[in-house]
Amino acid sequence: MNILLQMTARAIDEWRAELERVLPEANIATWPEAVSSPDYVLVWKPPPELFRRVRPGKAIFNLGAGVDALLALPTLPTDVPVIRLEDAGMAEQMAEYATFAVLRIYREMDVYETDQREQRWLPRPWRAKADFGVGVMGLGMLGRAIAAALVPFGFPLAGWSRERMSLPGVATFAGAAELAQFLGRSRVLVCALPSTAETRGLLERTTLGLLPPGAHVVNIARGDIVVDDDLVALLDAGHLGGATLDVFNTEPLPPDHPFWHHPRITITPHVAAVTVVADSVAQIAVKIRRIEAGEAVTGVVDRIHGY
Ligand code: OXD
């Protein structure tokens, strides 16, 4: 079996070594080595040229959870299944990041950080959790892990997804018809949505305006779900209390972008969940062996819905 691997130069040796270890029966080539018709292609943000030169026989594996960059590629073959990473060590990291952000906001650590810098000793009153609804947008594998991690803290927890889901300890809302109700109860909004035609630009002036006064937005999904100028406008107008952002419309965040110095924005450089090579390769190897045995696999991307 022939595999072609394409990855950032920094990480490619590690991926290749792990693939060779876990799939010793495979011949592994790395892009741009010429392999015109490999059985499997494993890619992360490939150049359009790759699919002009390479015709994958059985499947294309996306080496990340989000397939937006891959699906946007005009050269991507339409008749070969695209399979994304599922969890592979990312769900736990996402849950940690989101839980940390929610607790930091609830316990007002952001305020104490400023107070310390300005040498201000100002204890703030205890706040009832009942008034502090947390909403998770997107209830895929990652969103569900975030919601499950938050359940034990006792916030009124809500989840929103395209289709209705049922999760223990979470009030669930579905579709456009229930979006306003969901947003209206989310004092902290955690965005874990995929970037699709339906979600790009979803968090703009009107929808962000439906969040309760003082609300905080945590985006660990994709930058293009949020309209940057609208977020800044609502922060400056005092309607939103803050934002914690790990993903951006342009990455790395351009040096002159207003997010860098905004007093109510905390940014991290797309690190909420990084791909764990060993877990990812183990998952891909299981799927390749299943495909070779003629069995079905999970994580096949629905090209219509875009995730
Ligand atoms: C991913 C990512 O999609 O790293 O996995 O953003």
Residues whose N, C-alpha, C, O or C-beta is under 5 A from the ligand:
A	BS01	OXD	G64 A65 G66 A273
